[in-house]
């Protein structure tokens, strides 16, 4: 199985997984993360597309710094604020690792962008990407 197919398989499992932490389904937490994504939490990159799902986030970015440092900044800020909102202390909010992938050409870029914005539709959270509240950036048509 290619790494791309493995990613899609795991992402589909996340989309349909209804147990475990679903904090991002809470509007206040999703808004916190959306504000951070759009409002400078990712200032060291060019943001192309993003979506907040109930238990994970997808970003399509062109980083201007090391991706690990970029994610550490975004995750650190949002984790502290989310845990305060949830009245939690000493418990990780985000998964330690992130999955990143180098986009090699325009076809792959558009396929990934479409995948991101269509993720809520594919997961049954909305009937169209445009209706989904917790996404931004590109809105390419489904392929």
N, C-alpha and C positions, 0 to 999 in steps of 0.2 A: 504494500500500500504506500502510495506517495505521501509526502508530508502534507500536501494540500488536501488530499482525500482524508487523511487522519484528522486534520484540523476540522474539516466540514463534519465528519462523523462526531467528533467530540463536541463541536458547537451545537449540533442537533440534539445531542444528549442534554446539554445545558439548557437549551430552549424548552425542552419538554420535562425537565426535572423540576418537580414542585416541592421537594423536601430540602431541608438545609436553609442556610441564610438567603433570604429573599429581600434584603433591606432596600435594594435599588428599586423595588416595586412600590415603595413608600414615596408618595409625591414629594415630601420634604427632602428626603435623601436624594432622590433623582434630581431634584432642582439644584441642590447643593453641588452635585457632581457636574450637572450641565453648566451651572454658573462658572465652575472652575475651568471646565473645558473651553467655554466660549470667552471667559473673562480674563484670560491671562495665565491660567494654570499651565498652559502649554505655550508660553510666549517664546520658547526657544525652538519653534518649529512652524511649519506651514501646515495648517489644519485643512484637510480636504473633505472628510466625511466622518461622522461619528454617530453612534447609537448607544443608548443605555437600555439594556435589557434587565429583567427583574433580578438576575444573578450574575451578570457580567457586562462588560463594556467593550465595544469595538471602536477603534480609531484608525483612520487612514491619514498618515502624516508624512511630511518630509522633515525629518529632524535636522536641526542645526547644531546639536550637541549630542553626546552619547545618549542612546535611547534609554539605557538603564538609569542614568541621572535624571532624564526627563520624567520617566515613570515614577522614580523615587519622589520627586518633587510633587507630582500630581497626587500620587497615592498617599504621601505623608500628610499633606494639607487636608485632603478630603477625609482621610481616616480619622484624624484628630477631631474634626468638626462633626462627622457622622457619629462617632462614638460618644461625643458629648450629647448630641441630640437623642441618642438611644440610651443614655445613662449607663454606658458600658465603660469599663476601665480595664486596662491590661490585657485586652483581647484583640488579636489582629482583625482588621476590617477587610482588607484585601488579601487575596492569595499572594504568596510571596513571589512567585514567578509570573512572568508575562510571556505570551507567545508573540514573537515578532517575525516578520518575513520581509525580505527585500523584494520590492516590486521591480521586475526586470524590463517591462515594456508597456506600451500604451494599452494593448489588449488586456494584459493582466491587471493594470490599474483600473480600467473600467469594469472588469469582472469583479474585482474586489470591492470597488465603490458600490456597485449594484448589489452585491451580496450584503454589504453593511446596511444600506438603506432599506433593503427588502427583508432583513432579518426579522423585524417585528411582524411582518405579513406572513412569512414562512412559519413563524412560531404561533400564529393564530391570535396575536395580540391586537391586531387591527386589520381592516380590510384594504387599506392603502398606506403606502409609506408617507404620503403627505399628511395623513391624519394623525400619525404617531407623534406625540408631544415631545418625546425625549430623543430627538435626533436632529442633526443639522448638517450643513454642507451640501454636497451634491444630492440631487434627487433624480438619478438616471432612471429611465424606464426599465421595467423588468425585462429580462431576455427570454 
